[in-house]
């Protein structure tokens, strides 16, 4: 499963959109959509996204409240 797929799953689970994520990251929605399209995220960005989604990033997302791994 690609990182983009994992991020999209976590966005759905957290009832967020890519636009919501872009606002919190203070970047344009276009930038987020391009990164999702290319599956191109730095480890720093993945850690930021995990924090926003209330997850721990270990190459996978682990939901802090349920322990579910995606």
N, C-alpha and C positions, 0 to 999 in steps of 0.2 A: 504494500500500500504506500503510495507516495505521501510526502509531507503535505502537499496541497489537499489530498483527500482527508488526511487526519485533521487538518485545520478546519476544513468544511464541516466535518462531522462534529467537531467541538463547537463550532459556531452554532450549529443547529441545536445541540444539547444545551447550550447556554442562551438560546433564543436571541442570537445576535446575527447581524448581517456583516458582510465585508465592508459596507459603508460605515457601520458602527465601529468596526475595528479600525478603519482608517482614521476616523475622528479621534479616537483615543490615542492612536499612534502619532497623531498630528501630521498626517501625510494625505495625499490626494487619494480618492477612491480608485482613480486610474492606476496609480502606482501599486496599490494592493492587488487590483485585478491582474495587472501585468505580472507581478510576482507569483500570484496563484497560477496563472497560465503557464509560466515558465518553470514553476516549482523551484523557485530560486530565492531562498531565504538564508541569511547568515545565522550562525548560532546565537548571536546577540539578539537578532530579531525574533528567533524562535523562543528564546527565553522571555522576551518582552511579551510576546503573544501568549505564552503559557501563563505568565503572571496575570495578564488581563483576563484570561479565561479561567482563572483560579485553578491552575493545574501546575504540576511539576513537569518539567521537560527533561526527559532522559532518552531522547531519540524517539520516544513515544510520549503521549500525553497520559497522565494519571490523574483522574479526577480526585481532588483532595477530599471531597465530602463523601464519595462512595468507594474510592479505590479502584474504580473501573479504569482499565488501560485501553487506549485507542492508538 
